């Protein structure tokens, strides 16, 4: 009698220990998944791209950069953009699309022979902010514009 | 036939240079409609514009420039007879180059 009772207690302790581990495992998995998701959110990718491109340089928002882009784009596969700037001594113009898998669309290095003027067509995957970073000899300046895409640029 | 079409227009002492390049610009996320296989990335990585042998634009482009890309730039000067040379290199090592004389 005592033997079987002891065996029963042993078994139940072992079982509960096991179930605690599995429960712990189940609880832990959503957390790790959430961490993984936050690693790949596009704002982080944008920040990483900015770090790689501009090496933690201070980027100041400027109203001297003009972005002409449609507010709503029916077809994300070809969205026209024109960037002009009244800043002096512009060295480069970069165009980034926040929610694209690869945010940097292009970086144009312009010689002093050129006006601060660039026109291109972008492929935008989903509604997103389009940021422009202008590099001059006295720092980095940025401006951004939101674009709503009704049909994405990632499908044929 | 060259893959690059170039147009230039002089306006108030400035010269606008526009170009249209025939290129698939695949970013590697599209699937083939019949086989459902991913179409490998194929896009222009470098673009350069020369004005009379001076490099005026050197651009690094990503896969998110649209198919058959269009670009426009504005030269501060530019005279009739000046030569514009545009060339590109893509991620598979293909390249093309085209000259244009400002009219």
gemmi code that builds the backbone of each chain (N, CA, C; Angstrom):
import gemmi

chains = {
    "A": [
        ("UNK", (0.836, -1.215, 0.000), (0.000, 0.000, 0.000), (0.863, 1.253, 0.000)),
        ("UNK", (1.766, 1.276, 1.018), (2.652, 2.451, 1.076), (3.520, 2.551, -0.175)),
        ("UNK", (3.911, 1.359, -0.670), (4.770, 1.374, -1.860), (4.082, 2.015, -3.057)),
        ("UNK", (2.837, 1.563, -3.257), (2.139, 2.078, -4.444), (1.835, 3.568, -4.291)),
        ("UNK", (1.591, 3.970, -3.026), (1.297, 5.385, -2.790), (2.531, 6.238, -3.122)),
        ("UNK", (3.719, 5.684, -2.640), (4.970, 6.398, -2.905), (5.223, 6.511, -4.412)),
        ("UNK", (4.945, 5.383, -5.091), (5.179, 5.368, -6.540), (4.290, 6.393, -7.236)),
        ("UNK", (3.047, 6.466, -6.714), (2.089, 7.412, -7.324), (2.579, 8.856, -7.157)),
        ("UNK", (3.062, 9.154, -5.923), (3.542, 10.514, -5.670), (4.742, 10.837, -6.561)),
        ("UNK", (5.655, 9.837, -6.646), (6.854, 10.021, -7.489), (6.450, 10.357, -8.917)),
        ("UNK", (5.527, 9.535, -9.411), (5.080, 9.688, -10.801), (4.476, 11.076, -11.030)),
        ("UNK", (3.596, 11.454, -10.085), (2.892, 12.726, -10.282), (3.866, 13.908, -10.216)),
        ("UNK", (4.870, 13.821, -9.321), (5.865, 14.903, -9.236), (6.616, 15.003, -10.561)),
        ("UNK", (7.016, 13.812, -11.056), (7.766, 13.791, -12.316), (6.926, 14.395, -13.439)),
        ("UNK", (5.650, 14.010, -13.460), (4.762, 14.497, -14.516), (4.595, 16.015, -14.466)),
        ("UNK", (4.362, 16.490, -13.213), (4.123, 17.930, -13.108), (5.378, 18.707, -13.501)),
        ("UNK", (6.551, 18.119, -13.120), (7.806, 18.769, -13.516), (7.897, 18.860, -15.024)),
        ("UNK", (7.545, 17.757, -15.684), (7.606, 17.718, -17.142), (6.649, 18.744, -17.767)),
        ("UNK", (5.406, 18.754, -17.187), (4.429, 19.669, -17.773), (4.847, 21.123, -17.557)),
        ("UNK", (5.531, 21.375, -16.413), (5.987, 22.749, -16.182), (6.993, 23.175, -17.246)),
        ("UNK", (7.878, 22.221, -17.589), (8.892, 22.536, -18.605), (8.232, 22.848, -19.947)),
        ("UNK", (7.270, 21.964, -20.317), (6.631, 22.199, -21.623), (5.853, 23.507, -21.609)),
        ("UNK", (5.173, 23.770, -20.456), (4.411, 25.017, -20.371), (5.354, 26.198, -20.487)),
        ("UNK", (6.501, 26.080, -19.791), (7.504, 27.136, -19.867), (7.968, 27.328, -21.298)),
        ("UNK", (8.156, 26.195, -21.978), (8.610, 26.260, -23.372), (7.590, 26.961, -24.239)),
        ("UNK", (6.318, 26.637, -24.006), (5.263, 27.266, -24.808), (5.187, 28.764, -24.539)),
        ("UNK", (5.376, 29.103, -23.260), (5.322, 30.531, -22.921), (6.502, 31.278, -23.520)),
        ("UNK", (7.645, 30.596, -23.512), (8.861, 31.274, -23.969), (8.833, 31.531, -25.468)),
        ("UNK", (8.210, 30.607, -26.227), (8.335, 30.750, -27.673), (7.730, 32.041, -28.253)),
        ("UNK", (6.522, 32.479, -27.772), (6.022, 33.720, -28.355), (6.960, 34.912, -28.096)),
        ("UNK", (7.598, 34.879, -26.911), (8.516, 35.974, -26.584), (9.677, 36.041, -27.565)),
        ("UNK", (10.284, 34.856, -27.798), (11.432, 34.849, -28.703), (11.001, 35.266, -30.101)),
        ("UNK", (9.802, 34.838, -30.488), (9.304, 35.201, -31.806), (9.149, 36.718, -31.897)),
        ("UNK", (8.609, 37.308, -30.818), (8.404, 38.747, -30.815), (9.739, 39.479, -30.947)),
        ("UNK", (10.741, 38.954, -30.276), (12.069, 39.568, -30.377), (12.576, 39.518, -31.805)),
        ("UNK", (12.380, 38.337, -32.412), (12.861, 38.135, -33.776), (12.161, 39.110, -34.725)),
        ("UNK", (10.825, 39.284, -34.504), (10.080, 40.198, -35.357), (10.581, 41.624, -35.202)),
        ("UNK", (10.861, 42.009, -33.949), (11.292, 43.389, -33.744), (12.661, 43.628, -34.380)),
        ("UNK", (13.456, 42.552, -34.501), (14.756, 42.695, -35.162), (14.621, 43.047, -36.627)),
        ("UNK", (13.537, 42.559, -37.243), (13.443, 42.731, -38.681), (12.419, 43.792, -39.079)),
        ("UNK", (11.919, 44.558, -38.115), (10.976, 45.591, -38.518), (11.712, 46.612, -39.379)),
        ("UNK", (10.951, 47.190, -40.306), (11.612, 47.994, -41.337), (12.277, 49.248, -40.774)),
        ("UNK", (11.723, 49.810, -39.672), (12.359, 51.019, -39.154), (13.778, 50.698, -38.711)),
        ("UNK", (13.962, 49.491, -38.135), (15.305, 49.109, -37.732), (16.212, 48.953, -38.928)),
        ("UNK", (15.680, 48.334, -39.991), (16.482, 48.181, -41.199), (16.849, 49.556, -41.736)),
        ("UNK", (15.890, 50.478, -41.668), (16.164, 51.845, -42.131), (17.276, 52.458, -41.297)),
        ("UNK", (17.174, 52.267, -39.961), (18.207, 52.826, -39.083), (19.569, 52.215, -39.388)),
        ("UNK", (19.574, 50.874, -39.619), (20.841, 50.209, -39.953), (21.428, 50.757, -41.243)),
        ("UNK", (20.546, 50.941, -42.247), (21.011, 51.471, -43.526), (21.589, 52.858, -43.322)),
        ("UNK", (20.885, 53.674, -42.533), (21.356, 55.042, -42.292), (22.713, 55.019, -41.599)),
        ("UNK", (22.864, 54.085, -40.626), (24.138, 53.978, -39.912), (25.253, 53.602, -40.867)),
        ("UNK", (24.974, 52.585, -41.711), (25.996, 52.130, -42.654), (26.379, 53.223, -43.628)),
        ("UNK", (25.349, 53.951, -44.097), (25.603, 54.957, -45.131), (26.274, 56.189, -44.560)),
        ("UNK", (25.814, 56.631, -43.409), (26.252, 57.947, -42.941), (27.038, 57.891, -41.633)),
        ("UNK", (27.347, 56.675, -41.159), (28.262, 56.500, -40.020), (27.917, 57.406, -38.833)),
        ("UNK", (26.649, 57.325, -38.391), (26.200, 58.090, -37.211), (26.375, 59.595, -37.333)),
        ("UNK", (26.395, 60.094, -38.550), (26.450, 61.545, -38.733), (25.108, 62.122, -38.316)),
        ("UNK", (25.128, 63.348, -37.854), (23.880, 63.985, -37.457), (23.116, 64.411, -38.714)),
        ("UNK", (21.851, 63.999, -38.787), (21.040, 64.356, -39.953), (19.974, 65.342, -39.492)),
        ("UNK", (19.971, 66.522, -40.092), (19.059, 67.579, -39.664), (17.909, 67.675, -40.664)),
        ("UNK", (16.680, 67.785, -40.144), (15.534, 67.975, -41.043), (15.590, 69.365, -41.656)),
        ("UNK", (15.284, 69.454, -42.926), (15.411, 70.740, -43.601), (14.192, 71.004, -44.476)),
        ("UNK", (13.783, 72.284, -44.552), (12.671, 72.612, -45.446), (13.193, 73.103, -46.793)),
        ("UNK", (14.517, 73.015, -46.980), (15.094, 73.445, -48.256), (15.209, 72.291, -49.245)),
        ("UNK", (14.571, 71.164, -48.908), (14.552, 70.039, -49.832), (13.112, 69.862, -50.288)),
        ("UNK", (12.924, 69.819, -51.580), (11.574, 69.693, -52.125), (11.429, 68.326, -52.793)),
        ("UNK", (10.439, 67.553, -52.329), (10.197, 66.234, -52.923), (8.871, 66.286, -53.663)),
        ("UNK", (8.910, 66.013, -54.941), (7.669, 65.930, -55.705), (7.384, 64.464, -55.964)),
        ("UNK", (6.329, 63.959, -55.321), (5.964, 62.556, -55.473), (4.452, 62.473, -55.279)),
        ("UNK", (3.736, 61.622, -56.036), (2.288, 61.549, -55.831), (1.949, 61.069, -54.418)),
        ("UNK", (0.898, 61.650, -53.811), (0.509, 61.253, -52.447), (-0.075, 59.849, -52.439)),
        ("UNK", (-0.829, 59.539, -53.498), (-1.309, 58.168, -53.653), (-0.843, 57.663, -55.008)),
        ("UNK", (-0.304, 56.467, -55.000), (0.181, 55.874, -56.244), (-0.646, 54.638, -56.527)),
        ("UNK", (-1.262, 54.593, -57.711), (-2.069, 53.428, -58.060), (-1.181, 52.225, -58.298)),
        ("UNK", (-0.042, 52.467, -58.926), (0.869, 51.383, -59.260), (2.209, 51.640, -58.579)),
        ("UNK", (2.518, 50.806, -57.576), (3.760, 50.986, -56.832), (5.005, 50.642, -57.628)),
        ("UNK", (4.826, 50.027, -58.801), (5.985, 49.575, -59.570), (6.734, 50.719, -60.250)),
        ("UNK", (6.075, 51.848, -60.448), (6.758, 52.976, -61.091), (6.179, 54.276, -60.544)),
        ("UNK", (6.756, 54.759, -59.458), (6.289, 55.990, -58.839), (7.303, 57.095, -59.164)),
        ("UNK", (6.881, 58.113, -59.916), (7.848, 59.156, -60.272), (8.200, 60.032, -59.077)),
        ("UNK", (9.463, 60.380, -58.935), (9.907, 61.258, -57.854), (10.887, 62.270, -58.441)),
        ("UNK", (10.754, 63.517, -57.992), (11.704, 64.554, -58.376), (12.148, 65.250, -57.106)),
        ("UNK", (13.450, 65.308, -56.896), (14.006, 65.951, -55.718), (14.780, 67.178, -56.165)),
        ("UNK", (14.438, 68.332, -55.576), (15.232, 69.534, -55.827), (15.577, 70.129, -54.465)),
        ("UNK", (16.639, 70.890, -54.410), (17.043, 71.473, -53.143), (17.684, 72.834, -53.378)),
        ("UNK", (17.414, 73.761, -52.442), (18.054, 75.069, -52.542), (19.269, 75.152, -51.618)),
        ("UNK", (19.694, 74.000, -51.084), (20.896, 73.977, -50.243), (22.122, 74.207, -51.124)),
        ("UNK", (23.162, 74.803, -50.536), (24.386, 75.068, -51.303), (25.338, 73.878, -51.242)),
        ("UNK", (26.157, 73.756, -52.273), (27.216, 72.739, -52.337), (26.720, 71.330, -52.037)),
        ("UNK", (25.728, 70.913, -52.798), (25.181, 69.566, -52.615), (26.158, 68.546, -53.202)),
        ("UNK", (26.503, 67.544, -52.413), (27.445, 66.519, -52.877), (26.743, 65.227, -53.279)),
        ("UNK", (25.697, 64.857, -52.523), (24.984, 63.647, -52.925), (23.528, 63.711, -52.486)),
        ("UNK", (22.691, 62.964, -53.194), (21.265, 62.859, -52.863), (20.948, 61.373, -52.766)),
        ("UNK", (20.416, 60.941, -51.605), (20.033, 59.535, -51.441), (18.526, 59.453, -51.273)),
        ("UNK", (17.933, 58.434, -51.859), (16.491, 58.224, -51.746), (16.264, 56.897, -51.036)),
        ("UNK", (15.506, 56.931, -49.921), (15.223, 55.713, -49.154), (13.721, 55.511, -49.020)),
        ("UNK", (13.290, 54.266, -49.148), (11.872, 53.927, -48.984), (11.772, 53.083, -47.720)),
        ("UNK", (11.081, 53.647, -46.708), (11.130, 53.074, -45.366), (10.729, 51.600, -45.317)),
        ("UNK", (9.623, 51.220, -45.992), (9.094, 49.868, -45.797), (9.528, 48.872, -46.858)),
        ("UNK", (10.386, 49.258, -47.768), (10.869, 48.283, -48.741), (11.865, 47.343, -48.063)),
        ("UNK", (11.982, 46.086, -48.576), (12.940, 45.155, -47.972), (14.366, 45.720, -47.970)),
        ("UNK", (14.715, 46.434, -49.015), (15.991, 47.140, -49.064), (15.644, 48.620, -49.156)),
        ("UNK", (15.779, 49.388, -48.061), (15.277, 50.769, -48.106), (15.987, 51.686, -49.108)),
        ("UNK", (17.281, 51.543, -49.263), (17.995, 52.481, -50.146), (17.672, 52.184, -51.603)),
        ("UNK", (17.039, 53.152, -52.278), (16.733, 52.965, -53.696), (17.920, 53.391, -54.538)),
        ("UNK", (18.497, 54.536, -54.205), (19.643, 54.999, -54.982), (20.359, 56.118, -54.259)),
        ("UNK", (21.653, 56.225, -54.538), (22.440, 57.346, -54.036), (23.133, 57.982, -55.231)),
        ("UNK", (22.847, 59.256, -55.443), (23.420, 59.965, -56.585), (24.499, 60.911, -56.082)),
        ("UNK", (25.722, 60.710, -56.549), (26.799, 61.651, -56.206), (26.908, 62.649, -57.337)),
        ("UNK", (26.688, 63.915, -57.001), (26.610, 64.950, -58.027), (27.844, 65.847, -57.954)),
        ("UNK", (28.402, 66.188, -59.126), (29.556, 67.081, -59.162), (29.052, 68.526, -59.078)),
        ("UNK", (29.946, 69.490, -58.781), (29.496, 70.890, -58.702), (28.942, 71.424, -60.022)),
        ("UNK", (29.177, 70.702, -61.130), (28.641, 71.128, -62.425), (27.127, 70.943, -62.511)),
        ("UNK", (26.566, 70.193, -61.549), (25.141, 69.873, -61.627), (24.321, 70.649, -60.605)),
        ("UNK", (23.071, 70.945, -60.995), (22.102, 71.514, -60.059), (21.677, 70.418, -59.078)),
        ("UNK", (21.175, 70.828, -57.912), (20.637, 69.845, -56.968), (19.264, 69.424, -57.461)),
        ("UNK", (19.265, 68.540, -58.436), (18.032, 68.118, -59.108), (18.209, 66.665, -59.540)),
        ("UNK", (17.289, 65.803, -59.104), (17.327, 64.407, -59.522), (15.901, 63.944, -59.735)),
        ("UNK", (15.683, 63.227, -60.808), (14.368, 62.689, -61.095), (14.533, 61.197, -61.379)),
        ("UNK", (13.622, 60.379, -60.860), (13.722, 58.931, -61.078), (12.343, 58.307, -60.911)),
        ("UNK", (12.263, 57.001, -61.123), (11.015, 56.275, -60.869), (11.313, 55.152, -59.896)),
        ("UNK", (10.476, 55.042, -58.865), (10.740, 54.084, -57.796), (9.757, 52.928, -57.810)),
        ("UNK", (10.204, 51.820, -57.234), (9.375, 50.643, -57.037), (9.073, 50.591, -55.543)),
        ("UNK", (7.810, 50.857, -55.154), (7.467, 50.926, -53.738), (6.556, 49.754, -53.389)),
        ("UNK", (6.979, 48.922, -52.422), (6.270, 47.682, -52.107), (4.922, 47.934, -51.452)),
        ("UNK", (4.862, 48.862, -50.500), (3.603, 49.143, -49.786), (3.628, 50.607, -49.353)),
        ("UNK", (2.481, 51.100, -48.871), (2.400, 52.479, -48.412), (3.524, 52.743, -47.415)),
        ("UNK", (4.259, 53.806, -47.622), (5.474, 53.997, -46.837), (5.918, 55.454, -46.906)),
        ("UNK", (6.822, 55.810, -46.014), (7.442, 57.121, -46.097), (8.653, 57.022, -47.027)),
        ("UNK", (8.821, 58.044, -47.849), (9.997, 58.116, -48.714), (10.877, 59.227, -48.161)),
        ("UNK", (12.100, 58.877, -47.794), (12.999, 59.856, -47.190), (14.110, 60.213, -48.174)),
        ("UNK", (14.490, 61.475, -48.140), (15.591, 61.938, -48.987), (16.657, 62.514, -48.069)),
        ("UNK", (17.897, 62.065, -48.245), (19.009, 62.595, -47.458), (19.924, 63.341, -48.416)),
        ("UNK", (20.145, 64.618, -48.139), (21.015, 65.428, -48.988), (22.304, 65.693, -48.218)),
        ("UNK", (23.429, 65.360, -48.860), (24.728, 65.586, -48.237), (25.326, 66.864, -48.835)),
        ("UNK", (25.692, 67.801, -47.971), (26.370, 69.011, -48.444), (27.711, 69.074, -47.735)),
        ("UNK", (28.521, 70.091, -48.084), (29.818, 70.139, -47.400), (29.691, 70.608, -45.960)),
        ("UNK", (28.499, 71.081, -45.533), (28.375, 71.295, -44.098), (27.285, 70.459, -43.428)),
        ("UNK", (27.206, 69.215, -43.794), (26.369, 68.294, -43.038), (25.322, 67.581, -43.879)),
        ("UNK", (24.485, 66.838, -43.159), (23.465, 66.033, -43.811), (22.085, 66.598, -43.484)),
        ("UNK", (21.230, 66.663, -44.481), (19.889, 67.200, -44.293), (18.879, 66.194, -44.832)),
        ("UNK", (17.696, 66.176, -44.220), (16.719, 65.187, -44.668), (15.338, 65.805, -44.811)),
        ("UNK", (14.517, 65.130, -45.593), (13.106, 65.473, -45.723), (12.396, 64.180, -46.062)),
        ("UNK", (11.094, 64.095, -45.720), (10.397, 62.878, -46.111), (8.958, 63.180, -46.482)),
        ("UNK", (8.389, 62.285, -47.220), (7.041, 62.440, -47.761), (6.372, 61.070, -47.708)),
        ("UNK", (5.064, 61.048, -47.322), (4.361, 59.751, -47.253), (3.691, 59.442, -48.589)),
        ("UNK", (3.738, 58.191, -48.971), (3.095, 57.762, -50.209), (2.167, 56.588, -49.886)),
        ("UNK", (0.921, 56.672, -50.365), (-0.020, 55.565, -50.194), (-0.047, 54.778, -51.500)),
        ("UNK", (0.256, 53.492, -51.396), (0.303, 52.652, -52.594), (-0.907, 51.730, -52.577)),
        ("UNK", (-1.722, 51.792, -53.644), (-2.927, 50.971, -53.672), (-2.639, 49.578, -54.230)),
        ("UNK", (-1.673, 49.445, -55.135), (-1.263, 48.108, -55.563), (0.245, 48.070, -55.558)),
        ("UNK", (0.798, 47.104, -54.832), (2.223, 47.103, -54.517), (3.122, 46.933, -55.714)),
        ("UNK", (4.382, 47.272, -55.504), (5.356, 47.172, -56.582), (6.048, 45.831, -56.591)),
        ("UNK", (5.694, 44.952, -55.643), (6.420, 43.694, -55.549), (5.760, 42.592, -56.354)),
        ("UNK", (4.523, 42.811, -56.795), (3.886, 41.792, -57.615), (3.967, 42.206, -59.071)),
        ("UNK", (3.965, 41.191, -59.923), (4.064, 41.500, -61.362), (2.703, 41.955, -61.867)),
    ],
    "B": [
        ("UNK", (21.315, 47.477, -80.934), (20.802, 48.777, -80.494), (21.105, 48.996, -79.027)),
        ("UNK", (21.446, 50.211, -78.753), (21.802, 50.504, -77.351), (20.575, 50.444, -76.448)),
        ("UNK", (20.814, 50.135, -75.213), (19.724, 50.059, -74.242), (19.407, 51.439, -73.671)),
        ("UNK", (20.205, 52.451, -74.029), (20.041, 53.769, -73.407), (19.538, 54.786, -74.436)),
        ("UNK", (18.487, 55.485, -74.053), (17.988, 56.591, -74.882), (18.256, 57.874, -74.119)),
        ("UNK", (18.842, 58.868, -74.781), (19.189, 60.113, -74.091), (18.531, 61.290, -74.807)),
        ("UNK", (17.979, 62.197, -74.022), (17.422, 63.439, -74.560), (18.001, 64.583, -73.757)),
        ("UNK", (18.301, 65.686, -74.417), (18.747, 66.856, -73.665), (17.945, 68.066, -74.125)),
        ("UNK", (17.787, 69.013, -73.213), (16.976, 70.189, -73.508), (17.631, 71.366, -72.810)),
        ("UNK", (17.925, 72.428, -73.571), (18.561, 73.585, -72.937), (17.479, 74.547, -72.489)),
        ("UNK", (17.582, 75.024, -71.253), (16.575, 75.947, -70.724), (17.261, 76.951, -69.799)),
        ("UNK", (17.177, 78.243, -70.139), (17.760, 79.331, -69.341), (19.224, 79.074, -68.976)),
        ("UNK", (20.021, 78.687, -69.940), (21.444, 78.464, -69.668), (21.741, 77.131, -69.019)),
        ("UNK", (20.690, 76.430, -68.568), (20.894, 75.103, -67.982), (20.562, 74.045, -69.029)),
        ("UNK", (21.014, 72.837, -68.779), (20.689, 71.751, -69.695), (20.120, 70.585, -68.906)),
        ("UNK", (18.916, 70.191, -69.277), (18.322, 69.026, -68.628), (18.684, 67.782, -69.428)),
        ("UNK", (19.174, 66.772, -68.722), (19.525, 65.515, -69.379), (18.576, 64.450, -68.866)),
        ("UNK", (17.868, 63.816, -69.788), (16.937, 62.752, -69.389), (17.391, 61.462, -70.041)),
        ("UNK", (17.211, 60.360, -69.372), (17.611, 59.089, -69.965), (16.598, 58.002, -69.619)),
        ("UNK", (16.456, 57.084, -70.550), (15.564, 55.942, -70.364), (16.396, 54.712, -70.705)),
        ("UNK", (16.491, 53.782, -69.787), (17.337, 52.601, -69.978), (16.442, 51.369, -70.019)),
        ("UNK", (16.621, 50.537, -71.028), (15.832, 49.296, -71.099), (16.524, 48.249, -70.234)),
        ("UNK", (15.910, 47.894, -69.110), (16.500, 46.904, -68.202), (15.389, 46.277, -67.359)),
        ("UNK", (15.425, 44.947, -67.112), (14.319, 44.333, -66.351), (14.232, 44.797, -64.897)),
        ("UNK", (15.341, 45.166, -64.250), (15.366, 45.611, -62.852), (14.572, 44.654, -61.945)),
        ("UNK", (14.944, 43.386, -61.967), (14.297, 42.399, -61.092), (14.926, 42.497, -59.706)),
        ("UNK", (14.062, 42.584, -58.652), (14.638, 42.720, -57.315), (14.747, 41.389, -56.572)),
        ("UNK", (14.366, 40.287, -57.206), (14.577, 38.972, -56.584), (13.417, 38.474, -55.737)),
        ("UNK", (12.310, 39.255, -55.631), (11.163, 38.796, -54.850), (9.995, 38.402, -55.752)),
        ("UNK", (10.128, 38.687, -57.033), (9.051, 38.339, -57.968), (9.105, 36.857, -58.323)),
        ("UNK", (7.922, 36.285, -58.602), (7.869, 34.886, -59.009), (7.414, 34.787, -60.456)),
        ("UNK", (7.934, 33.771, -61.116), (7.537, 33.500, -62.483), (6.071, 33.059, -62.477)),
        ("UNK", (5.249, 33.627, -63.338), (3.813, 33.355, -63.324), (3.503, 31.890, -63.635)),
        ("UNK", (4.341, 31.232, -64.455), (4.047, 29.848, -64.846), (4.656, 28.840, -63.885)),
        ("UNK", (5.923, 28.989, -63.564), (6.620, 27.970, -62.771), (6.595, 28.274, -61.276)),
        ("UNK", (6.210, 29.498, -60.894), (6.176, 29.933, -59.495), (7.568, 29.952, -58.861)),
        ("UNK", (8.617, 29.894, -59.674), (9.981, 29.967, -59.138), (10.382, 31.424, -59.010)),
        ("UNK", (11.203, 31.713, -58.025), (11.666, 33.093, -57.839), (12.524, 33.505, -59.031)),
        ("UNK", (12.286, 34.717, -59.497), (13.111, 35.254, -60.582), (14.347, 35.883, -59.932)),
        ("UNK", (15.542, 35.442, -60.327), (16.726, 35.982, -59.648), (16.897, 37.487, -59.847)),
        ("UNK", (17.498, 38.137, -58.847), (17.701, 39.581, -58.904), (18.589, 39.942, -60.087)),
        ("UNK", (18.217, 40.980, -60.787), (18.980, 41.451, -61.947), (18.719, 42.944, -62.065)),
        ("UNK", (19.643, 43.739, -61.605), (19.392, 45.180, -61.594), (20.675, 45.978, -61.806)),
        ("UNK", (20.500, 47.207, -62.239), (21.641, 48.098, -62.471), (22.193, 48.547, -61.124)),
        ("UNK", (23.511, 48.445, -60.959), (24.127, 48.831, -59.687), (24.852, 50.165, -59.781)),
        ("UNK", (25.419, 50.437, -60.947), (26.173, 51.689, -61.078), (25.738, 52.400, -62.341)),
        ("UNK", (25.596, 53.711, -62.203), (25.221, 54.533, -63.342), (26.138, 55.744, -63.327)),
        ("UNK", (26.698, 56.091, -64.485), (27.538, 57.285, -64.490), (27.198, 58.158, -65.681)),
        ("UNK", (27.292, 59.470, -65.457), (27.040, 60.445, -66.506), (28.297, 61.298, -66.634)),
        ("UNK", (28.806, 61.411, -67.879), (29.982, 62.245, -68.124), (29.589, 63.401, -69.022)),
        ("UNK", (30.162, 64.566, -68.737), (29.967, 65.745, -69.563), (31.339, 66.124, -70.084)),
        ("UNK", (31.585, 65.954, -71.387), (32.913, 66.189, -71.969), (34.024, 65.529, -71.145)),
        ("UNK", (33.883, 64.281, -70.856), (34.878, 63.474, -70.120), (34.961, 63.792, -68.625)),
        ("UNK", (34.230, 64.813, -68.122), (34.191, 65.033, -66.672), (33.051, 64.217, -66.101)),
        ("UNK", (33.351, 63.442, -65.072), (32.296, 62.663, -64.422), (31.405, 63.623, -63.640)),
        ("UNK", (30.132, 63.710, -63.976), (29.242, 64.618, -63.254), (28.269, 63.902, -62.318)),
        ("UNK", (27.876, 62.682, -62.669), (27.007, 61.917, -61.773), (27.587, 60.525, -61.637)),
        ("UNK", (27.696, 60.062, -60.386), (28.043, 58.667, -60.182), (27.008, 58.156, -59.191)),
        ("UNK", (26.168, 57.241, -59.641), (25.052, 56.804, -58.801), (25.164, 55.323, -58.490)),
        ("UNK", (24.838, 54.964, -57.236), (24.689, 53.554, -56.869), (23.197, 53.310, -56.824)),
        ("UNK", (22.719, 52.401, -57.619), (21.279, 52.171, -57.639), (20.962, 50.787, -57.093)),
        ("UNK", (19.805, 50.681, -56.431), (19.372, 49.410, -55.866), (18.302, 48.791, -56.734)),
        ("UNK", (17.791, 47.657, -56.276), (16.801, 46.929, -57.054), (15.432, 47.605, -57.026)),
        ("UNK", (15.249, 48.625, -56.182), (13.931, 49.242, -56.075), (13.760, 50.493, -56.912)),
        ("UNK", (14.580, 50.583, -57.944), (14.331, 51.545, -59.013), (13.445, 50.775, -59.993)),
        ("UNK", (12.452, 51.461, -60.585), (11.478, 50.710, -61.384), (12.092, 50.097, -62.642)),
        ("UNK", (11.349, 49.163, -63.214), (11.736, 48.516, -64.468), (11.892, 49.572, -65.561)),
        ("UNK", (12.823, 49.360, -66.486), (13.153, 50.329, -67.534), (13.351, 51.714, -66.917)),
        ("UNK", (14.419, 51.871, -66.125), (14.566, 53.085, -65.315), (14.689, 54.382, -66.120)),
        ("UNK", (14.134, 55.422, -65.506), (14.206, 56.774, -66.053), (14.928, 57.641, -65.039)),
        ("UNK", (15.875, 58.441, -65.501), (16.548, 59.395, -64.617), (16.638, 60.732, -65.326)),
        ("UNK", (16.653, 61.805, -64.548), (16.890, 63.120, -65.139), (17.801, 63.909, -64.218)),
        ("UNK", (18.708, 64.643, -64.833), (19.630, 65.504, -64.093), (19.669, 66.859, -64.777)),
        ("UNK", (20.203, 67.867, -64.068), (20.249, 69.222, -64.622), (21.679, 69.748, -64.557)),
        ("UNK", (22.249, 70.028, -65.745), (23.593, 70.619, -65.811), (23.475, 72.123, -65.618)),
        ("UNK", (24.420, 72.716, -64.853), (24.379, 74.171, -64.666), (24.689, 74.883, -65.970)),
        ("UNK", (25.610, 74.339, -66.752), (25.954, 74.966, -68.038), (25.497, 74.094, -69.184)),
        ("UNK", (26.421, 73.827, -70.080), (26.107, 72.970, -71.219), (25.910, 73.777, -72.472)),
        ("UNK", (26.670, 73.474, -73.521), (26.586, 74.201, -74.793), (26.278, 73.219, -75.905)),
        ("UNK", (25.679, 73.728, -76.996), (25.445, 72.840, -78.136), (26.773, 72.233, -78.590)),
        ("UNK", (26.765, 70.968, -78.876), (27.988, 70.290, -79.307), (28.708, 69.570, -78.177)),
        ("UNK", (28.344, 69.851, -76.908), (28.962, 69.143, -75.782), (28.554, 67.672, -75.814)),
        ("UNK", (29.483, 66.836, -75.367), (29.197, 65.402, -75.403), (28.777, 64.892, -74.024)),
        ("UNK", (27.701, 64.131, -74.007), (27.228, 63.483, -72.785), (27.411, 61.973, -72.976)),
        ("UNK", (28.033, 61.323, -72.025), (28.199, 59.871, -72.096), (27.556, 59.254, -70.868)),
        ("UNK", (26.683, 58.284, -71.092), (26.007, 57.616, -69.980), (26.359, 56.137, -70.034)),
        ("UNK", (26.742, 55.566, -68.891), (27.018, 54.131, -68.873), (26.494, 53.489, -67.598)),
        ("UNK", (26.180, 52.218, -67.688), (25.694, 51.477, -66.525), (26.346, 50.106, -66.437)),
        ("UNK", (26.362, 49.555, -65.222), (26.850, 48.196, -64.961), (25.805, 47.537, -64.070)),
        ("UNK", (25.401, 46.281, -64.381), (24.425, 45.631, -63.500), (25.079, 44.546, -62.652)),
        ("UNK", (24.265, 43.907, -61.793), (24.824, 42.958, -60.823), (25.316, 41.682, -61.482)),
        ("UNK", (24.988, 41.455, -62.770), (25.492, 40.273, -63.464), (26.708, 40.623, -64.327)),
        ("UNK", (27.167, 41.867, -64.210), (28.367, 42.268, -64.944), (28.089, 42.778, -66.351)),
        ("UNK", (26.819, 42.817, -66.765), (26.503, 43.406, -68.068), (26.739, 44.897, -68.003)),
        ("UNK", (27.119, 45.481, -69.125), (27.298, 46.930, -69.132), (26.919, 47.495, -70.487)),
        ("UNK", (26.623, 48.776, -70.511), (26.310, 49.449, -71.767), (26.657, 50.918, -71.619)),
        ("UNK", (26.901, 51.551, -72.734), (27.289, 52.952, -72.714), (26.771, 53.619, -73.973)),
        ("UNK", (26.435, 54.899, -73.883), (25.871, 55.606, -75.037), (26.291, 57.063, -75.001)),
        ("UNK", (26.659, 57.595, -76.181), (27.024, 59.021, -76.288), (25.849, 59.819, -76.824)),
        ("UNK", (25.869, 61.105, -76.491), (24.814, 61.997, -76.968), (25.438, 63.385, -77.119)),
        ("UNK", (25.088, 64.079, -78.192), (25.598, 65.438, -78.398), (24.463, 66.409, -78.094)),
        ("UNK", (24.717, 67.391, -77.230), (23.687, 68.374, -76.883), (23.360, 69.196, -78.136)),
        ("UNK", (22.081, 69.284, -78.483), (21.671, 69.962, -79.710), (21.422, 71.438, -79.504)),
    ],
}
model = gemmi.Model(1)
for chain_id, residues in chains.items():
    chain = gemmi.Chain(chain_id)
    for i, (resn, *xyz) in enumerate(residues, 1):
        res = gemmi.Residue()
        res.name, res.seqid = resn, gemmi.SeqId(i, " ")
        for name, pos in zip(("N", "CA", "C"), xyz):
            atom = gemmi.Atom()
            atom.name, atom.element = name, gemmi.Element(name[0])
            atom.pos, atom.b_iso = gemmi.Position(*pos), 0.0
            res.add_atom(atom)
        chain.add_residue(res)
    model.add_chain(chain)
structure = gemmi.Structure()
structure.add_model(model)
structure.setup_entities()
